[in-house]
Structure formats: structure tokens, C-alpha cells
Amino acid sequence: MTKEDILEAMKTIRPALQADGGDIEFVDLVDNVVKVKLTGACSGCPHAGMTLKAGVERTLRAKFPEIVRVENVGR
């Protein structure tokens, strides 16, 4: 799993976030932890944690089971 693999997988997630006025940016990959930044409406949304875990993390881990977790570092 490389940064490019993750960026490609994030293309499937991005439209749903953008439809609600938000977006996601890849920040880093460290020890199988994907670090992202939720932006736009997602950055201050009270449901951002649920979006991150139930949407982003679930989707990425389905493609890459070695991912330990996805963290939002954009706060």
C-alpha cells in the first residue's frame, strides 16, 4: 500500500463528502495509520467523527486491511 494507492481509493470517497460541502485531503501514512484532513463543511461538522470512522476508514480498510486506523489531523 502506497500513498498513490490511498489517493486512488480516496477518489471513491470524495464525491460523497463534496456533495455535503466538504472534502478530504491526504496528509501522511505512518505505520499503517492514514492521516487526513477533513475540510470545508466537514471540518466543523459534529458528525465528522462518524464520517471518518463509518465512511472513510471503513472504505479504506476494505481495500487495505493492513490500515490500523484513519485520523483527522486537520483540527
N, CA, C and O atoms as a Tripos MOL2 file, in Angstrom:
@<TRIPOS>MOLECULE
protein
  300   299    75     0     0
PROTEIN
NO_CHARGES

@<TRIPOS>ATOM
      1 N           0.8520   -1.1750    0.0000 N.3       1 MET1
      2 CA          0.0000    0.0000    0.0000 C.3       1 MET1
      3 C           0.9000    1.2420    0.0000 C.2       1 MET1
      4 O           1.7800    1.3930    0.8470 O.2       1 MET1
      5 N           0.6570    2.1060   -0.9550 N.am      2 THR2
      6 CA          1.4370    3.3300   -1.0880 C.3       2 THR2
      7 C           0.5230    4.5520   -0.9770 C.2       2 THR2
      8 O          -0.7020    4.4330   -0.9590 O.2       2 THR2
      9 N           1.1360    5.7010   -0.9060 N.am      3 LYS3
     10 CA          0.3810    6.9530   -0.8940 C.3       3 LYS3
     11 C          -0.5150    7.0280   -2.1330 C.2       3 LYS3
     12 O          -1.6730    7.4370   -2.0460 O.2       3 LYS3
     13 N           0.0210    6.6360   -3.2690 N.am      4 GLU4
     14 CA         -0.7430    6.6810   -4.5210 C.3       4 GLU4
     15 C          -1.9500    5.7510   -4.4660 C.2       4 GLU4
     16 O          -3.0140    6.0890   -4.9830 O.2       4 GLU4
     17 N          -1.7940    4.5780   -3.8430 N.am      5 ASP5
     18 CA         -2.9160    3.6440   -3.6800 C.3       5 ASP5
     19 C          -4.0270    4.2800   -2.8560 C.2       5 ASP5
     20 O          -5.2050    4.1740   -3.1940 O.2       5 ASP5
     21 N          -3.6400    4.9370   -1.7760 N.am      6 ILE6
     22 CA         -4.6200    5.5760   -0.9000 C.3       6 ILE6
     23 C          -5.3090    6.7270   -1.6180 C.2       6 ILE6
     24 O          -6.5280    6.8750   -1.5260 O.2       6 ILE6
     25 N          -4.5420    7.5420   -2.3310 N.am      7 LEU7
     26 CA         -5.1360    8.6540   -3.0750 C.3       7 LEU7
     27 C          -6.1510    8.1510   -4.0970 C.2       7 LEU7
     28 O          -7.2030    8.7630   -4.2820 O.2       7 LEU7
     29 N          -5.8440    7.0550   -4.7510 N.am      8 GLU8
     30 CA         -6.7670    6.4770   -5.7250 C.3       8 GLU8
     31 C          -8.0400    5.9960   -5.0380 C.2       8 GLU8
     32 O          -9.1380    6.2220   -5.5470 O.2       8 GLU8
     33 N          -7.9110    5.3440   -3.9010 N.am      9 ALA9
     34 CA         -9.0770    4.8570   -3.1610 C.3       9 ALA9
     35 C          -9.9210    6.0180   -2.6240 C.2       9 ALA9
     36 O         -11.1450    5.9160   -2.5370 O.2       9 ALA9
     37 N          -9.2630    7.1070   -2.2680 N.am     10 MET10
     38 CA         -9.9920    8.2680   -1.7430 C.3      10 MET10
     39 C         -10.8650    8.9220   -2.8030 C.2      10 MET10
     40 O         -11.7960    9.6530   -2.4670 O.2      10 MET10
     41 N         -10.5840    8.6740   -4.0640 N.am     11 LYS11
     42 CA        -11.4120    9.2260   -5.1440 C.3      11 LYS11
     43 C         -12.8440    8.6970   -5.0680 C.2      11 LYS11
     44 O         -13.7730    9.3540   -5.5390 O.2      11 LYS11
     45 N         -13.0250    7.5130   -4.4790 N.am     12 THR12
     46 CA        -14.3740    6.9620   -4.3580 C.3      12 THR12
     47 C         -15.1310    7.5880   -3.1840 C.2      12 THR12
     48 O         -16.3610    7.5770   -3.1610 O.2      12 THR12
     49 N         -14.4070    8.1250   -2.2260 N.am     13 ILE13
     50 CA        -14.9960    8.7280   -1.0260 C.3      13 ILE13
     51 C         -15.3370   10.1990   -1.2510 C.2      13 ILE13
     52 O         -16.3580   10.6960   -0.7740 O.2      13 ILE13
     53 N         -14.4760   10.8740   -1.9740 N.am     14 ARG14
     54 CA        -14.5490   12.3290   -2.1550 C.3      14 ARG14
     55 C         -15.9120   12.8400   -2.6450 C.2      14 ARG14
     56 O         -16.3890   13.8350   -2.0980 O.2      14 ARG14
     57 N         -16.5710   12.2260   -3.6420 N.am     15 PRO15
     58 CA        -17.8430   12.7700   -4.1230 C.3      15 PRO15
     59 C         -18.9270   12.8890   -3.0480 C.2      15 PRO15
     60 O         -19.6970   13.8490   -3.0450 O.2      15 PRO15
     61 N         -18.9840   11.9240   -2.1470 N.am     16 ALA16
     62 CA        -19.9930   11.9820   -1.0750 C.3      16 ALA16
     63 C         -19.7140   13.1420   -0.1350 C.2      16 ALA16
     64 O         -20.6420   13.8250    0.2980 O.2      16 ALA16
     65 N         -18.4590   13.3720    0.1840 N.am     17 LEU17
     66 CA        -18.1050   14.4930    1.0550 C.3      17 LEU17
     67 C         -18.3680   15.8250    0.3610 C.2      17 LEU17
     68 O         -18.8820   16.7600    0.9740 O.2      17 LEU17
     69 N         -18.0160   15.9050   -0.9130 N.am     18 GLN18
     70 CA        -18.2120   17.1340   -1.6680 C.3      18 GLN18
     71 C         -19.6880   17.4560   -1.8430 C.2      18 GLN18
     72 O         -20.0630   18.6270   -1.9080 O.2      18 GLN18
     73 N         -20.5240   16.4380   -1.9190 N.am     19 ALA19
     74 CA        -21.9660   16.6530   -2.0630 C.3      19 ALA19
     75 C         -22.5390   17.3680   -0.8400 C.2      19 ALA19
     76 O         -23.5610   18.0470   -0.9410 O.2      19 ALA19
     77 N         -21.8940   17.2190    0.3020 N.am     20 ASP20
     78 CA        -22.3320   17.8750    1.5310 C.3      20 ASP20
     79 C         -21.5120   19.1280    1.8430 C.2      20 ASP20
     80 O         -21.6160   19.6800    2.9390 O.2      20 ASP20
     81 N         -20.6980   19.5770    0.8840 N.am     21 GLY21
     82 CA        -19.9310   20.8010    1.0760 C.3      21 GLY21
     83 C         -18.5820   20.6160    1.7400 C.2      21 GLY21
     84 O         -17.9530   21.5930    2.1470 O.2      21 GLY21
     85 N         -18.1320   19.3810    1.8540 N.am     22 GLY22
     86 CA        -16.8440   19.1060    2.4850 C.3      22 GLY22
     87 C         -15.8690   18.4920    1.5120 C.2      22 GLY22
     88 O         -16.1440   18.3920    0.3170 O.2      22 GLY22
     89 N         -14.7420   18.0870    2.0230 N.am     23 ASP23
     90 CA        -13.7370   17.4070    1.2110 C.3      23 ASP23
     91 C         -12.7410   16.7350    2.1510 C.2      23 ASP23
     92 O         -12.8310   16.8710    3.3710 O.2      23 ASP23
     93 N         -11.8060   16.0190    1.5750 N.am     24 ILE24
     94 CA        -10.7920   15.3130    2.3420 C.3      24 ILE24
     95 C          -9.4600   15.4370    1.6280 C.2      24 ILE24
     96 O          -9.3950   15.3660    0.4010 O.2      24 ILE24
     97 N          -8.3990   15.6240    2.4010 N.am     25 GLU25
     98 CA         -7.0540   15.7000    1.8560 C.3      25 GLU25
     99 C          -6.1840   14.6520    2.5360 C.2      25 GLU25
    100 O          -6.2520   14.4670    3.7520 O.2      25 GLU25
    101 N          -5.3750   13.9740    1.7480 N.am     26 PHE26
    102 CA         -4.3940   13.0430    2.3010 C.3      26 PHE26
    103 C          -3.2590   13.8610    2.9010 C.2      26 PHE26
    104 O          -2.7720   14.7990    2.2710 O.2      26 PHE26
    105 N          -2.8300   13.5120    4.1230 N.am     27 VAL27
    106 CA         -1.7240   14.2050    4.7800 C.3      27 VAL27
    107 C          -0.4910   13.3170    4.8440 C.2      27 VAL27
    108 O           0.5920   13.7350    4.4340 O.2      27 VAL27
    109 N          -0.6390   12.0870    5.3550 N.am     28 ASP28
    110 CA          0.5260   11.2300    5.5370 C.3      28 ASP28
    111 C           0.0890    9.7920    5.7860 C.2      28 ASP28
    112 O          -1.0760    9.5210    6.0760 O.2      28 ASP28
    113 N           1.0330    8.8890    5.6680 N.am     29 LEU29
    114 CA          0.8540    7.4880    6.0030 C.3      29 LEU29
    115 C           2.0280    7.1000    6.8870 C.2      29 LEU29
    116 O           3.1730    7.0750    6.4360 O.2      29 LEU29
    117 N           1.7370    6.7960    8.1570 N.am     30 VAL30
    118 CA          2.7840    6.4670    9.1290 C.3      30 VAL30
    119 C           2.3880    5.1880    9.8680 C.2      30 VAL30
    120 O           1.3600    5.1430   10.5440 O.2      30 VAL30
    121 N           3.2100    4.1580    9.7320 N.am     31 ASP31
    122 CA          2.9630    2.8890   10.4290 C.3      31 ASP31
    123 C           1.5450    2.3830   10.2090 C.2      31 ASP31
    124 O           0.8730    1.9770   11.1570 O.2      31 ASP31
    125 N           1.0920    2.4060    8.9630 N.am     32 ASN32
    126 CA         -0.2470    1.9420    8.5700 C.3      32 ASN32
    127 C          -1.3850    2.7560    9.1830 C.2      32 ASN32
    128 O          -2.5180    2.2800    9.2500 O.2      32 ASN32
    129 N          -1.0950    3.9640    9.6270 N.am     33 VAL33
    130 CA         -2.1140    4.9160   10.0710 C.3      33 VAL33
    131 C          -2.2000    5.9910    8.9870 C.2      33 VAL33
    132 O          -1.2140    6.6540    8.6660 O.2      33 VAL33
    133 N          -3.3990    6.1440    8.4340 N.am     34 VAL34
    134 CA         -3.6190    7.1390    7.3930 C.3      34 VAL34
    135 C          -4.0460    8.4350    8.0680 C.2      34 VAL34
    136 O          -5.0070    8.4580    8.8360 O.2      34 VAL34
    137 N          -3.3290    9.5060    7.7770 N.am     35 LYS35
    138 CA         -3.6420   10.8120    8.3480 C.3      35 LYS35
    139 C          -4.2480   11.6660    7.2550 C.2      35 LYS35
    140 O          -3.6640   11.8340    6.1850 O.2      35 LYS35
    141 N          -5.4320   12.2080    7.5350 N.am     36 VAL36
    142 CA         -6.1610   13.0140    6.5690 C.3      36 VAL36
    143 C          -6.5920   14.3230    7.2070 C.2      36 VAL36
    144 O          -6.5210   14.4890    8.4250 O.2      36 VAL36
    145 N          -7.0350   15.2410    6.3770 N.am     37 LYS37
    146 CA         -7.5870   16.4960    6.8550 C.3      37 LYS37
    147 C          -8.9620   16.6550    6.2300 C.2      37 LYS37
    148 O          -9.0990   16.7280    5.0090 O.2      37 LYS37
    149 N          -9.9800   16.7090    7.0810 N.am     38 LEU38
    150 CA        -11.3290   16.9890    6.6050 C.3      38 LEU38
    151 C         -11.4570   18.4940    6.4550 C.2      38 LEU38
    152 O         -11.0950   19.2430    7.3620 O.2      38 LEU38
    153 N         -11.9700   18.9440    5.3140 N.am     39 THR39
    154 CA        -12.0550   20.3670    5.0290 C.3      39 THR39
    155 C         -13.4840   20.7690    4.6680 C.2      39 THR39
    156 O         -14.3770   19.9310    4.5450 O.2      39 THR39
    157 N         -13.6670   22.0700    4.5030 N.am     40 GLY40
    158 CA        -14.9870   22.5770    4.1510 C.3      40 GLY40
    159 C         -15.9770   22.3210    5.2600 C.2      40 GLY40
    160 O         -15.6460   22.4400    6.4400 O.2      40 GLY40
    161 N         -17.1900   21.9710    4.8850 N.am     41 ALA41
    162 CA        -18.2450   21.7220    5.8640 C.3      41 ALA41
    163 C         -17.8920   20.5770    6.8100 C.2      41 ALA41
    164 O         -18.3800   20.5340    7.9390 O.2      41 ALA41
    165 N         -17.0580   19.6630    6.3640 N.am     42 CYS42
    166 CA        -16.6760   18.5190    7.2050 C.3      42 CYS42
    167 C         -15.7700   18.9130    8.3670 C.2      42 CYS42
    168 O         -15.7410   18.2240    9.3860 O.2      42 CYS42
    169 N         -15.0320   20.0080    8.2260 N.am     43 SER43
    170 CA        -14.0580   20.3600    9.2560 C.3      43 SER43
    171 C         -14.7030   20.7490   10.5750 C.2      43 SER43
    172 O         -14.1120   20.5210   11.6300 O.2      43 SER43
    173 N         -15.8810   21.3210   10.5480 N.am     44 GLY44
    174 CA        -16.5240   21.7250   11.7900 C.3      44 GLY44
    175 C         -17.8010   20.9740   12.0900 C.2      44 GLY44
    176 O         -18.5160   21.3080   13.0340 O.2      44 GLY44
    177 N         -18.0870   19.9770   11.3060 N.am     45 CYS45
    178 CA        -19.3450   19.2430   11.4560 C.3      45 CYS45
    179 C         -19.3150   18.3540   12.6960 C.2      45 CYS45
    180 O         -18.3170   17.6820   12.9540 O.2      45 CYS45
    181 N         -20.4100   18.3460   13.4670 N.am     46 PRO46
    182 CA        -20.4580   17.4800   14.6430 C.3      46 PRO46
    183 C         -20.4560   15.9880   14.2900 C.2      46 PRO46
    184 O         -20.2060   15.1470   15.1530 O.2      46 PRO46
    185 N         -20.7320   15.6640   13.0350 N.am     47 HIS47
    186 CA        -20.7490   14.2670   12.6020 C.3      47 HIS47
    187 C         -19.4480   13.8460   11.9270 C.2      47 HIS47
    188 O         -19.3660   12.7500   11.3740 O.2      47 HIS47
    189 N         -18.4310   14.7050   11.9670 N.am     48 ALA48
    190 CA        -17.1660   14.4190   11.2860 C.3      48 ALA48
    191 C         -16.5230   13.1350   11.7930 C.2      48 ALA48
    192 O         -15.9660   12.3780   10.9970 O.2      48 ALA48
    193 N         -16.5840   12.8730   13.0710 N.am     49 GLY49
    194 CA        -16.0070   11.6470   13.6240 C.3      49 GLY49
    195 C         -16.6780   10.4060   13.0710 C.2      49 GLY49
    196 O         -16.0150    9.4180   12.7560 O.2      49 GLY49
    197 N         -17.9990   10.4590   12.9540 N.am     50 MET50
    198 CA        -18.7390    9.3380   12.4010 C.3      50 MET50
    199 C         -18.4140    9.1720   10.9120 C.2      50 MET50
    200 O         -18.2450    8.0520   10.4300 O.2      50 MET50
    201 N         -18.3300   10.2850   10.1970 N.am     51 THR51
    202 CA        -17.9670   10.2330    8.7820 C.3      51 THR51
    203 C         -16.5930    9.6090    8.6190 C.2      51 THR51
    204 O         -16.3830    8.7810    7.7330 O.2      51 THR51
    205 N         -15.6680   10.0020    9.4640 N.am     52 LEU52
    206 CA        -14.3100    9.4970    9.3760 C.3      52 LEU52
    207 C         -14.2590    7.9950    9.6170 C.2      52 LEU52
    208 O         -13.6200    7.2700    8.8550 O.2      52 LEU52
    209 N         -14.9230    7.5190   10.6640 N.am     53 LYS53
    210 CA        -14.8670    6.0980   11.0180 C.3      53 LYS53
    211 C         -15.7720    5.2410   10.1340 C.2      53 LYS53
    212 O         -15.3270    4.2350    9.5810 O.2      53 LYS53
    213 N         -17.0380    5.6360   10.0010 N.am     54 ALA54
    214 CA        -18.0060    4.8030    9.2850 C.3      54 ALA54
    215 C         -17.8740    4.9200    7.7740 C.2      54 ALA54
    216 O         -18.2450    4.0010    7.0450 O.2      54 ALA54
    217 N         -17.3530    6.0320    7.3060 N.am     55 GLY55
    218 CA        -17.2280    6.2180    5.8680 C.3      55 GLY55
    219 C         -15.8120    6.0260    5.3690 C.2      55 GLY55
    220 O         -15.5220    5.0750    4.6420 O.2      55 GLY55
    221 N         -14.9420    6.9220    5.7580 N.am     56 VAL56
    222 CA        -13.5780    6.9400    5.2330 C.3      56 VAL56
    223 C         -12.7860    5.7120    5.6810 C.2      56 VAL56
    224 O         -12.2430    4.9850    4.8480 O.2      56 VAL56
    225 N         -12.7190    5.4830    6.9780 N.am     57 GLU57
    226 CA        -11.9170    4.3590    7.4810 C.3      57 GLU57
    227 C         -12.4490    3.0230    6.9880 C.2      57 GLU57
    228 O         -11.6750    2.1600    6.5740 O.2      57 GLU57
    229 N         -13.7510    2.8500    7.0290 N.am     58 ARG58
    230 CA        -14.3470    1.5830    6.5820 C.3      58 ARG58
    231 C         -14.0310    1.3180    5.1110 C.2      58 ARG58
    232 O         -13.6960    0.1950    4.7350 O.2      58 ARG58
    233 N         -14.1390    2.3520    4.2870 N.am     59 THR59
    234 CA        -13.8620    2.2010    2.8540 C.3      59 THR59
    235 C         -12.3950    1.8760    2.5960 C.2      59 THR59
    236 O         -12.0850    0.9760    1.8160 O.2      59 THR59
    237 N         -11.4930    2.6050    3.2490 N.am     60 LEU60
    238 CA        -10.0690    2.3640    3.0360 C.3      60 LEU60
    239 C          -9.6280    1.0130    3.5810 C.2      60 LEU60
    240 O          -8.8160    0.3290    2.9590 O.2      60 LEU60
    241 N         -10.1560    0.6230    4.7390 N.am     61 ARG61
    242 CA         -9.7620   -0.6740    5.3150 C.3      61 ARG61
    243 C         -10.3070   -1.8440    4.5090 C.2      61 ARG61
    244 O          -9.7200   -2.9260    4.5150 O.2      61 ARG61
    245 N         -11.4220   -1.6400    3.8160 N.am     62 ALA62
    246 CA        -11.9470   -2.6990    2.9500 C.3      62 ALA62
    247 C         -10.9770   -2.9750    1.8060 C.2      62 ALA62
    248 O         -10.8250   -4.1190    1.3780 O.2      62 ALA62
    249 N         -10.3240   -1.9320    1.3150 N.am     63 LYS63
    250 CA         -9.3430   -2.0870    0.2340 C.3      63 LYS63
    251 C          -7.9680   -2.4800    0.7680 C.2      63 LYS63
    252 O          -7.2330   -3.2320    0.1280 O.2      63 LYS63
    253 N          -7.6330   -1.9640    1.9440 N.am     64 PHE64
    254 CA         -6.3070   -2.1730    2.5270 C.3      64 PHE64
    255 C          -6.4540   -2.6180    3.9810 C.2      64 PHE64
    256 O          -6.4000   -1.7810    4.8830 O.2      64 PHE64
    257 N          -6.6360   -3.9030    4.2270 N.am     65 PRO65
    258 CA         -6.8600   -4.4040    5.5960 C.3      65 PRO65
    259 C          -5.7130   -4.0980    6.5600 C.2      65 PRO65
    260 O          -5.9020   -4.1380    7.7760 O.2      65 PRO65
    261 N          -4.5400   -3.7970    6.0330 N.am     66 GLU66
    262 CA         -3.3980   -3.5020    6.8960 C.3      66 GLU66
    263 C          -3.4780   -2.1300    7.5500 C.2      66 GLU66
    264 O          -2.6900   -1.8300    8.4480 O.2      66 GLU66
    265 N          -4.4190   -1.2880    7.1160 N.am     67 ILE67
    266 CA         -4.5910    0.0240    7.7430 C.3      67 ILE67
    267 C          -5.0680   -0.1800    9.1770 C.2      67 ILE67
    268 O          -6.0340   -0.9020    9.4240 O.2      67 ILE67
    269 N          -4.3880    0.4580   10.1100 N.am     68 VAL68
    270 CA         -4.7310    0.3590   11.5260 C.3      68 VAL68
    271 C          -5.9000    1.2860   11.8420 C.2      68 VAL68
    272 O          -6.8560    0.8890   12.5070 O.2      68 VAL68
    273 N          -5.8160    2.5320   11.3560 N.am     69 ARG69
    274 CA         -6.8900    3.4970   11.5640 C.3      69 ARG69
    275 C          -6.6720    4.6920   10.6400 C.2      69 ARG69
    276 O          -5.6230    4.8400   10.0110 O.2      69 ARG69
    277 N          -7.6970    5.5370   10.5810 N.am     70 VAL70
    278 CA         -7.6200    6.7970    9.8430 C.3      70 VAL70
    279 C          -7.8260    7.9120   10.8540 C.2      70 VAL70
    280 O          -8.7860    7.8880   11.6250 O.2      70 VAL70
    281 N          -6.9280    8.8880   10.8520 N.am     71 GLU71
    282 CA         -7.0020   10.0040   11.7990 C.3      71 GLU71
    283 C          -7.1940   11.3130   11.0590 C.2      71 GLU71
    284 O          -6.5990   11.5380   10.0050 O.2      71 GLU71
    285 N          -8.0320   12.1750   11.6200 N.am     72 ASN72
    286 CA         -8.1880   13.5370   11.1140 C.3      72 ASN72
    287 C          -7.1850   14.4230   11.8590 C.2      72 ASN72
    288 O          -7.2920   14.5920   13.0730 O.2      72 ASN72
    289 N          -6.2260   14.9800   11.1450 N.am     73 VAL73
    290 CA         -5.2080   15.8180   11.7650 C.3      73 VAL73
    291 C          -5.4310   17.2970   11.4340 C.2      73 VAL73
    292 O          -4.5620   18.1340   11.6810 O.2      73 VAL73
    293 N          -6.5880   17.6030   10.8800 N.am     74 GLY74
    294 CA         -6.8330   18.9650   10.4200 C.3      74 GLY74
    295 C          -7.5300   19.8610   11.4030 C.2      74 GLY74
    296 O          -8.0400   20.9070   11.0020 O.2      74 GLY74
    297 N          -7.5810   19.5170   12.6460 N.am     75 ARG75
    298 CA         -8.3010   20.3260   13.6170 C.3      75 ARG75
    299 C          -7.4770   21.4760   14.1000 C.2      75 ARG75
    300 O          -7.9380   22.2620   14.9280 O.2      75 ARG75
@<TRIPOS>BOND
     1     1     2 1
     2     2     3 1
     3     3     4 2
     4     3     5 am
     5     5     6 1
     6     6     7 1
     7     7     8 2
     8     7     9 am
     9     9    10 1
    10    10    11 1
    11    11    12 2
    12    11    13 am
    13    13    14 1
    14    14    15 1
    15    15    16 2
    16    15    17 am
    17    17    18 1
    18    18    19 1
    19    19    20 2
    20    19    21 am
    21    21    22 1
    22    22    23 1
    23    23    24 2
    24    23    25 am
    25    25    26 1
    26    26    27 1
    27    27    28 2
    28    27    29 am
    29    29    30 1
    30    30    31 1
    31    31    32 2
    32    31    33 am
    33    33    34 1
    34    34    35 1
    35    35    36 2
    36    35    37 am
    37    37    38 1
    38    38    39 1
    39    39    40 2
    40    39    41 am
    41    41    42 1
    42    42    43 1
    43    43    44 2
    44    43    45 am
    45    45    46 1
    46    46    47 1
    47    47    48 2
    48    47    49 am
    49    49    50 1
    50    50    51 1
    51    51    52 2
    52    51    53 am
    53    53    54 1
    54    54    55 1
    55    55    56 2
    56    55    57 am
    57    57    58 1
    58    58    59 1
    59    59    60 2
    60    59    61 am
    61    61    62 1
    62    62    63 1
    63    63    64 2
    64    63    65 am
    65    65    66 1
    66    66    67 1
    67    67    68 2
    68    67    69 am
    69    69    70 1
    70    70    71 1
    71    71    72 2
    72    71    73 am
    73    73    74 1
    74    74    75 1
    75    75    76 2
    76    75    77 am
    77    77    78 1
    78    78    79 1
    79    79    80 2
    80    79    81 am
    81    81    82 1
    82    82    83 1
    83    83    84 2
    84    83    85 am
    85    85    86 1
    86    86    87 1
    87    87    88 2
    88    87    89 am
    89    89    90 1
    90    90    91 1
    91    91    92 2
    92    91    93 am
    93    93    94 1
    94    94    95 1
    95    95    96 2
    96    95    97 am
    97    97    98 1
    98    98    99 1
    99    99   100 2
   100    99   101 am
   101   101   102 1
   102   102   103 1
   103   103   104 2
   104   103   105 am
   105   105   106 1
   106   106   107 1
   107   107   108 2
   108   107   109 am
   109   109   110 1
   110   110   111 1
   111   111   112 2
   112   111   113 am
   113   113   114 1
   114   114   115 1
   115   115   116 2
   116   115   117 am
   117   117   118 1
   118   118   119 1
   119   119   120 2
   120   119   121 am
   121   121   122 1
   122   122   123 1
   123   123   124 2
   124   123   125 am
   125   125   126 1
   126   126   127 1
   127   127   128 2
   128   127   129 am
   129   129   130 1
   130   130   131 1
   131   131   132 2
   132   131   133 am
   133   133   134 1
   134   134   135 1
   135   135   136 2
   136   135   137 am
   137   137   138 1
   138   138   139 1
   139   139   140 2
   140   139   141 am
   141   141   142 1
   142   142   143 1
   143   143   144 2
   144   143   145 am
   145   145   146 1
   146   146   147 1
   147   147   148 2
   148   147   149 am
   149   149   150 1
   150   150   151 1
   151   151   152 2
   152   151   153 am
   153   153   154 1
   154   154   155 1
   155   155   156 2
   156   155   157 am
   157   157   158 1
   158   158   159 1
   159   159   160 2
   160   159   161 am
   161   161   162 1
   162   162   163 1
   163   163   164 2
   164   163   165 am
   165   165   166 1
   166   166   167 1
   167   167   168 2
   168   167   169 am
   169   169   170 1
   170   170   171 1
   171   171   172 2
   172   171   173 am
   173   173   174 1
   174   174   175 1
   175   175   176 2
   176   175   177 am
   177   177   178 1
   178   178   179 1
   179   179   180 2
   180   179   181 am
   181   181   182 1
   182   182   183 1
   183   183   184 2
   184   183   185 am
   185   185   186 1
   186   186   187 1
   187   187   188 2
   188   187   189 am
   189   189   190 1
   190   190   191 1
   191   191   192 2
   192   191   193 am
   193   193   194 1
   194   194   195 1
   195   195   196 2
   196   195   197 am
   197   197   198 1
   198   198   199 1
   199   199   200 2
   200   199   201 am
   201   201   202 1
   202   202   203 1
   203   203   204 2
   204   203   205 am
   205   205   206 1
   206   206   207 1
   207   207   208 2
   208   207   209 am
   209   209   210 1
   210   210   211 1
   211   211   212 2
   212   211   213 am
   213   213   214 1
   214   214   215 1
   215   215   216 2
   216   215   217 am
   217   217   218 1
   218   218   219 1
   219   219   220 2
   220   219   221 am
   221   221   222 1
   222   222   223 1
   223   223   224 2
   224   223   225 am
   225   225   226 1
   226   226   227 1
   227   227   228 2
   228   227   229 am
   229   229   230 1
   230   230   231 1
   231   231   232 2
   232   231   233 am
   233   233   234 1
   234   234   235 1
   235   235   236 2
   236   235   237 am
   237   237   238 1
   238   238   239 1
   239   239   240 2
   240   239   241 am
   241   241   242 1
   242   242   243 1
   243   243   244 2
   244   243   245 am
   245   245   246 1
   246   246   247 1
   247   247   248 2
   248   247   249 am
   249   249   250 1
   250   250   251 1
   251   251   252 2
   252   251   253 am
   253   253   254 1
   254   254   255 1
   255   255   256 2
   256   255   257 am
   257   257   258 1
   258   258   259 1
   259   259   260 2
   260   259   261 am
   261   261   262 1
   262   262   263 1
   263   263   264 2
   264   263   265 am
   265   265   266 1
   266   266   267 1
   267   267   268 2
   268   267   269 am
   269   269   270 1
   270   270   271 1
   271   271   272 2
   272   271   273 am
   273   273   274 1
   274   274   275 1
   275   275   276 2
   276   275   277 am
   277   277   278 1
   278   278   279 1
   279   279   280 2
   280   279   281 am
   281   281   282 1
   282   282   283 1
   283   283   284 2
   284   283   285 am
   285   285   286 1
   286   286   287 1
   287   287   288 2
   288   287   289 am
   289   289   290 1
   290   290   291 1
   291   291   292 2
   292   291   293 am
   293   293   294 1
   294   294   295 1
   295   295   296 2
   296   295   297 am
   297   297   298 1
   298   298   299 1
   299   299   300 2
@<TRIPOS>SUBSTRUCTURE
     1 MET1         2 RESIDUE 1 A MET
     2 THR2         6 RESIDUE 1 A THR
     3 LYS3        10 RESIDUE 1 A LYS
     4 GLU4        14 RESIDUE 1 A GLU
     5 ASP5        18 RESIDUE 1 A ASP
     6 ILE6        22 RESIDUE 1 A ILE
     7 LEU7        26 RESIDUE 1 A LEU
     8 GLU8        30 RESIDUE 1 A GLU
     9 ALA9        34 RESIDUE 1 A ALA
    10 MET10       38 RESIDUE 1 A MET
    11 LYS11       42 RESIDUE 1 A LYS
    12 THR12       46 RESIDUE 1 A THR
    13 ILE13       50 RESIDUE 1 A ILE
    14 ARG14       54 RESIDUE 1 A ARG
    15 PRO15       58 RESIDUE 1 A PRO
    16 ALA16       62 RESIDUE 1 A ALA
    17 LEU17       66 RESIDUE 1 A LEU
    18 GLN18       70 RESIDUE 1 A GLN
    19 ALA19       74 RESIDUE 1 A ALA
    20 ASP20       78 RESIDUE 1 A ASP
    21 GLY21       82 RESIDUE 1 A GLY
    22 GLY22       86 RESIDUE 1 A GLY
    23 ASP23       90 RESIDUE 1 A ASP
    24 ILE24       94 RESIDUE 1 A ILE
    25 GLU25       98 RESIDUE 1 A GLU
    26 PHE26      102 RESIDUE 1 A PHE
    27 VAL27      106 RESIDUE 1 A VAL
    28 ASP28      110 RESIDUE 1 A ASP
    29 LEU29      114 RESIDUE 1 A LEU
    30 VAL30      118 RESIDUE 1 A VAL
    31 ASP31      122 RESIDUE 1 A ASP
    32 ASN32      126 RESIDUE 1 A ASN
    33 VAL33      130 RESIDUE 1 A VAL
    34 VAL34      134 RESIDUE 1 A VAL
    35 LYS35      138 RESIDUE 1 A LYS
    36 VAL36      142 RESIDUE 1 A VAL
    37 LYS37      146 RESIDUE 1 A LYS
    38 LEU38      150 RESIDUE 1 A LEU
    39 THR39      154 RESIDUE 1 A THR
    40 GLY40      158 RESIDUE 1 A GLY
    41 ALA41      162 RESIDUE 1 A ALA
    42 CYS42      166 RESIDUE 1 A CYS
    43 SER43      170 RESIDUE 1 A SER
    44 GLY44      174 RESIDUE 1 A GLY
    45 CYS45      178 RESIDUE 1 A CYS
    46 PRO46      182 RESIDUE 1 A PRO
    47 HIS47      186 RESIDUE 1 A HIS
    48 ALA48      190 RESIDUE 1 A ALA
    49 GLY49      194 RESIDUE 1 A GLY
    50 MET50      198 RESIDUE 1 A MET
    51 THR51      202 RESIDUE 1 A THR
    52 LEU52      206 RESIDUE 1 A LEU
    53 LYS53      210 RESIDUE 1 A LYS
    54 ALA54      214 RESIDUE 1 A ALA
    55 GLY55      218 RESIDUE 1 A GLY
    56 VAL56      222 RESIDUE 1 A VAL
    57 GLU57      226 RESIDUE 1 A GLU
    58 ARG58      230 RESIDUE 1 A ARG
    59 THR59      234 RESIDUE 1 A THR
    60 LEU60      238 RESIDUE 1 A LEU
    61 ARG61      242 RESIDUE 1 A ARG
    62 ALA62      246 RESIDUE 1 A ALA
    63 LYS63      250 RESIDUE 1 A LYS
    64 PHE64      254 RESIDUE 1 A PHE
    65 PRO65      258 RESIDUE 1 A PRO
    66 GLU66      262 RESIDUE 1 A GLU
    67 ILE67      266 RESIDUE 1 A ILE
    68 VAL68      270 RESIDUE 1 A VAL
    69 ARG69      274 RESIDUE 1 A ARG
    70 VAL70      278 RESIDUE 1 A VAL
    71 GLU71      282 RESIDUE 1 A GLU
    72 ASN72      286 RESIDUE 1 A ASN
    73 VAL73      290 RESIDUE 1 A VAL
    74 GLY74      294 RESIDUE 1 A GLY
    75 ARG75      298 RESIDUE 1 A ARG
